[in-house]
Amino acid sequence: MCNNYRLHVPANQLAAPFADIGRTLALPGGLPNLEPTDYRIGDRAPIVIAGEGGPQLAMTPWAWKGPTGKPVFNFRSEGRSFAGSIRCLIPADGFYEFTEPKVAGKKTKWLFTVADQPWFWIAGLVKDGAFAMLTTEPGPDVAGYHDRQIVILSPQAGVHWLDLSALEDLILRPSPQGSLLVERAYP
């Protein structure tokens, strides 16, 4: 499952979808300097949550501890309601999946990007001060690489997840065929 993603987008671009609908993305502490980064489980990463005055950007650890002490970094979305949850948007411009065969002891690494957008949101949840990504069944572009995929939302659709202003079944879906591009990142 997705345990590595990247964000190579300046923080000011994350505010644009909110400005387009007349909202302001709050940046407590000012505009963060988001260096192009690949994020891994346990890293502090930017997310957007629904704050009291509207959406706000926060730096938050990726993965909370589950009941067995193992990190929960992905969370299955099917058959659940998230109306009472703290929902978040995780900005990204790519995510990785890993497959066999191994080369020099490492699995083959594949980078997925959205075909018609320079960046996207990943639907997520916040619990115990950390976030996890929501997953669903894989769309056709991911199915050959993994049996699950993260829930990907366009920059404009993210507000629907924060506000639940659309039915969850319409938000938490696999990506349609042809919406993702894939390229080998390693080797």
C-alpha positions as CSV (number, residue, x, y, z in Angstrom):
1,M,0.0,0.0,0.0
2,C,1.1,3.6,-0.3
3,N,3.9,4.1,2.1
4,N,5.8,6.8,0.1
5,Y,4.5,9.9,-1.7
6,R,5.9,13.2,-2.9
7,L,5.1,16.8,-2.8
8,H,7.0,19.1,-5.1
9,V,4.5,22.0,-5.1
10,P,4.9,25.3,-3.4
11,A,2.6,26.0,-0.4
12,N,1.0,29.0,-2.1
13,Q,-0.5,26.7,-4.8
14,L,-2.3,24.7,-2.2
15,A,-4.4,27.8,-1.3
16,A,-5.7,28.4,-4.9
17,P,-8.6,25.9,-4.8
18,F,-9.9,27.5,-1.6
19,A,-9.6,31.0,-3.0
20,D,-11.5,29.9,-6.1
21,I,-14.6,29.3,-3.9
22,G,-14.1,32.3,-1.7
23,R,-12.3,30.7,1.2
24,T,-8.9,31.4,2.7
25,L,-6.5,28.7,3.6
26,A,-5.2,29.7,7.0
27,L,-1.4,29.3,7.4
28,P,-0.7,29.3,11.2
29,G,2.8,30.6,11.6
30,G,2.9,32.0,8.1
31,L,3.6,30.4,4.7
32,P,5.7,27.3,5.3
33,N,8.8,26.6,3.1
34,L,7.8,23.3,1.6
35,E,11.0,22.0,0.0
36,P,10.3,19.3,-2.7
37,T,10.2,16.2,-0.6
38,D,9.3,12.5,-0.7
39,Y,7.4,11.6,2.5
40,R,7.6,8.3,4.3
41,I,5.7,6.9,7.2
42,G,6.5,8.8,10.4
43,D,7.5,12.0,8.6
44,R,5.8,15.3,9.5
45,A,4.0,16.4,6.4
46,P,1.5,19.2,5.4
47,I,-2.2,18.4,5.6
48,V,-5.3,20.6,5.4
49,I,-8.0,20.3,8.0
50,A,-11.2,22.1,8.6
51,G,-10.4,24.6,11.3
52,E,-12.8,26.8,13.2
53,G,-12.3,29.7,10.8
54,G,-12.1,27.5,7.7
55,P,-9.4,25.3,6.1
56,Q,-6.0,25.4,7.7
57,L,-2.6,24.0,6.8
58,A,-0.9,21.9,9.6
59,M,2.3,19.9,9.7
60,T,1.4,16.5,11.1
61,P,3.0,13.1,11.5
62,W,2.0,10.4,9.0
63,A,0.6,7.4,10.9
64,W,-0.9,6.9,14.3
65,K,-0.2,3.9,16.5
66,G,-2.8,1.1,16.1
67,P,-4.0,-1.2,18.9
68,T,-1.1,-3.5,18.4
69,G,1.4,-0.6,18.3
70,K,2.0,-0.9,14.5
71,P,1.6,2.3,12.5
72,V,-1.7,3.0,10.8
73,F,-0.7,4.8,7.6
74,N,-3.5,3.6,5.3
75,F,-7.1,3.2,6.3
76,R,-9.8,1.2,4.3
77,S,-12.7,3.4,3.3
78,E,-15.3,0.9,2.2
79,G,-18.3,0.3,4.4
80,R,-17.5,3.1,6.8
81,S,-19.0,6.6,7.5
82,F,-16.6,9.4,8.2
83,A,-19.1,12.0,9.2
84,G,-17.9,12.1,12.8
85,S,-14.2,11.9,11.9
86,I,-11.6,14.6,11.6
87,R,-11.1,14.6,7.8
88,C,-8.0,15.9,6.1
89,L,-6.5,16.6,2.7
90,I,-3.0,15.5,2.0
91,P,-1.4,17.4,-0.9
92,A,0.8,15.4,-3.3
93,D,2.0,15.4,-6.8
94,G,2.9,11.8,-7.0
95,F,2.8,8.5,-5.0
96,Y,4.8,5.3,-5.2
97,E,4.0,1.6,-5.4
98,F,6.5,-1.2,-5.1
99,T,6.5,-4.5,-7.0
100,E,8.7,-7.6,-7.5
101,P,11.1,-8.4,-8.9
102,K,13.8,-7.0,-6.6
103,V,16.9,-5.4,-8.2
104,A,19.9,-5.1,-5.9
105,G,17.7,-6.1,-3.0
106,K,15.0,-3.4,-3.6
107,K,11.6,-3.8,-5.2
108,T,10.8,-2.0,-8.4
109,K,9.5,1.5,-7.6
110,W,6.7,3.0,-9.7
111,L,5.7,6.7,-9.6
112,F,2.0,7.5,-10.2
113,T,1.0,11.1,-11.1
114,V,-2.4,12.5,-12.2
115,A,-2.6,12.8,-16.0
116,D,-4.3,16.3,-16.2
117,Q,-3.3,18.0,-12.9
118,P,0.1,19.1,-11.6
119,W,-0.9,18.1,-8.1
120,F,-3.8,16.5,-6.2
121,W,-5.2,15.7,-2.8
122,I,-5.3,12.4,-1.0
123,A,-8.3,11.9,1.2
124,G,-7.2,11.3,4.8
125,L,-8.2,11.1,8.5
126,V,-6.6,12.6,11.6
127,K,-6.5,10.6,14.9
128,D,-4.3,11.0,17.9
129,G,-2.5,13.9,16.3
130,A,-1.4,12.0,13.2
131,F,-2.9,11.3,9.8
132,A,-3.6,8.3,7.6
133,M,-4.5,8.0,4.0
134,L,-7.9,6.5,2.9
135,T,-7.8,3.6,0.5
136,T,-10.3,2.0,-1.8
137,E,-10.3,-0.8,-4.4
138,P,-7.8,-0.1,-7.1
139,G,-8.7,1.6,-10.3
140,P,-7.6,0.1,-13.6
141,D,-4.3,2.2,-13.7
142,V,-3.2,0.9,-10.3
143,A,-4.7,-2.7,-10.4
144,G,-1.6,-4.1,-12.1
145,Y,0.7,-2.8,-9.3
146,H,-1.4,-3.2,-6.1
147,D,-4.7,-4.6,-4.8
148,R,-5.6,-1.2,-3.1
149,Q,-5.2,2.4,-4.0
150,I,-5.3,5.7,-2.1
151,V,-8.3,8.0,-2.7
152,I,-7.3,10.7,-5.0
153,L,-9.2,14.0,-5.3
154,S,-8.7,16.9,-7.7
155,P,-7.6,20.2,-6.2
156,Q,-11.2,21.5,-6.7
157,A,-12.9,18.4,-5.2
158,G,-11.0,18.5,-1.9
159,V,-13.4,20.8,-0.2
160,H,-16.1,18.2,-0.7
161,W,-14.1,15.8,1.5
162,L,-13.4,18.4,4.2
163,D,-17.1,19.5,4.3
164,L,-18.7,16.2,3.3
165,S,-20.7,18.4,0.8
166,A,-21.0,15.4,-1.5
167,L,-22.0,11.8,-0.7
168,E,-19.0,9.8,0.6
169,D,-19.7,7.1,-2.0
170,L,-19.1,9.7,-4.7
171,I,-15.9,10.9,-3.1
172,L,-14.2,7.7,-1.9
173,R,-13.8,6.0,-5.3
174,P,-11.0,4.4,-7.4
175,S,-9.5,6.6,-10.0
176,P,-11.0,6.1,-13.5
177,Q,-9.0,4.5,-16.3
178,G,-6.5,6.8,-17.9
179,S,-6.5,9.3,-15.1
180,L,-3.1,8.2,-13.7
181,L,0.3,8.1,-15.4
182,V,2.9,5.6,-14.2
183,E,6.6,5.5,-14.7
184,R,9.4,3.4,-13.3
185,A,11.3,5.3,-10.6
186,Y,13.7,2.5,-9.7
187,P,15.7,0.9,-11.1
